[in-house]
Amino acid sequence: MVEDWRQRWQQGRIGFHREAVHPALERHWPGLGVDEGAKVLVPLCGKSLDMRWLADRGHPVLGIELAEEAIEQFLAEGAGEVSRYHHAHFAVSRQGNVELWCGDFFHLHIDEAAEIGAFYDRAALIALPEAARQRYAFHLAQLLPPGARGLLITLTRAPGDSGGPPYEVTADEVHERFSPNFEVTHLEDGEREPGSGFRESIWKLVRRGPGR
Ligand SMILES: C[S@@+](CC[C@H](N)C(=O)[O-])C[C@H]1O[C@@H](n2cnc3c(N)ncnc32)[C@H](O)[C@@H]1O
């Protein structure tokens, strides 16, 4: 799995990467009620431009990505000095308000995730096969304090198409995996894309706390 992703980056097979900020982020982030200046966790971040958008809005960003190639491309395409250090299982690079941790998201420990107030998942959950998705939902919940919130973007595939990645994640699956630890609100369904047959759904998740 790890090797597959690294190979994809090495060979430039990154059709998932968007050359523009995701419109659902621009549309829904302002209404989520995220605290000003809250640090945003971006799991499985690739070299997403959405991280710059969040940073430009005053959020420190913590992106977690396996592939060194993705991180180096993000830094090369950005402006500003890069500082680097090592922390636990991760090689860390920082450029402006964006910190990229190179390593496995599942190795990120709650102590290292201190001060995270929000998250953004576009093409992270849906990049994982079924067995890893339950682990992902649980791990994300462990890293977030009560009240932390974020956007989740899932997709369904054309009827009869069970390929992946990206894997189909239905509304039932979102509720099943996240409701035990999050308040789950469905915000929007996109149009089905004519070529791929993919259709995105946008969700707001708020980490429940004791008594919520
Ligand atoms: C489908 S891409 C999406 C990237 C980004 N979120 C975007 O919207 O462009 C999934 C990314 O997750 C990375 N990845 C896969 N498994 C991972 C893991 N366990 N920990 C960290 N990164 C991982 C892959 O290298 C790949 O860049």
The ligand as an SDF file (V2000), in Angstrom:
LIG
                    3D

 27 29  0  0  0  0  0  0  0  0999 V2000
   -5.9770   10.4230   -3.1140 C   0  0  0  0  0  0  0  0  0  0  0  0
   -4.5630   11.2420   -2.5240 S   0  0  0  0  0  0  0  0  0  0  0  0
   -5.2920   12.7600   -1.9330 C   0  0  0  0  0  0  0  0  0  0  0  0
   -4.3090   13.8350   -1.5820 C   0  0  0  0  0  0  0  0  0  0  0  0
   -4.9330   15.1380   -1.1210 C   0  0  0  0  0  0  0  0  0  0  0  0
   -5.7920   14.9730    0.0080 N   0  0  0  0  0  0  0  0  0  0  0  0
   -5.6680   15.8170   -2.2510 C   0  0  0  0  0  0  0  0  0  0  0  0
   -6.8340   16.1680   -2.0810 O   0  0  0  0  0  0  0  0  0  0  0  0
   -5.0550   16.0340   -3.3120 O   0  0  0  0  0  0  0  0  0  0  0  0
   -4.1690   10.3510   -1.0490 C   0  0  0  0  0  0  0  0  0  0  0  0
   -2.8000   10.6820   -0.4820 C   0  0  0  0  0  0  0  0  0  0  0  0
   -2.6170   10.0170    0.7540 O   0  0  0  0  0  0  0  0  0  0  0  0
   -1.2910    9.5480    0.8560 C   0  0  0  0  0  0  0  0  0  0  0  0
   -1.3640    8.4360    1.8210 N   0  0  0  0  0  0  0  0  0  0  0  0
   -1.9160    7.2080    1.6280 C   0  0  0  0  0  0  0  0  0  0  0  0
   -1.8920    6.5010    2.7680 N   0  0  0  0  0  0  0  0  0  0  0  0
   -1.3280    7.3010    3.7200 C   0  0  0  0  0  0  0  0  0  0  0  0
   -1.0380    7.1410    5.1090 C   0  0  0  0  0  0  0  0  0  0  0  0
   -1.3160    6.0070    5.7570 N   0  0  0  0  0  0  0  0  0  0  0  0
   -0.4600    8.1740    5.7690 N   0  0  0  0  0  0  0  0  0  0  0  0
   -0.1610    9.3420    5.1280 C   0  0  0  0  0  0  0  0  0  0  0  0
   -0.4180    9.5470    3.8090 N   0  0  0  0  0  0  0  0  0  0  0  0
   -0.9880    8.5420    3.1140 C   0  0  0  0  0  0  0  0  0  0  0  0
   -0.9050    9.1930   -0.5680 C   0  0  0  0  0  0  0  0  0  0  0  0
    0.4800    9.2260   -0.7720 O   0  0  0  0  0  0  0  0  0  0  0  0
   -1.6320   10.2810   -1.3620 C   0  0  0  0  0  0  0  0  0  0  0  0
   -0.8200   11.4130   -1.5770 O   0  0  0  0  0  0  0  0  0  0  0  0
  1  2  1  0
  2  3  1  0
  2 10  1  0
  3  4  1  0
  4  5  1  0
  5  6  1  0
  5  7  1  0
  7  8  2  0
  7  9  1  0
 10 11  1  0
 11 12  1  0
 11 26  1  0
 12 13  1  0
 13 14  1  0
 13 24  1  0
 14 15  1  0
 14 23  1  0
 15 16  2  0
 16 17  1  0
 17 18  1  0
 17 23  2  0
 18 19  1  0
 18 20  2  0
 20 21  1  0
 21 22  2  0
 22 23  1  0
 24 25  1  0
 24 26  1  0
 26 27  1  0
M  CHG  2   2   1   9  -1
M  END
$$$$
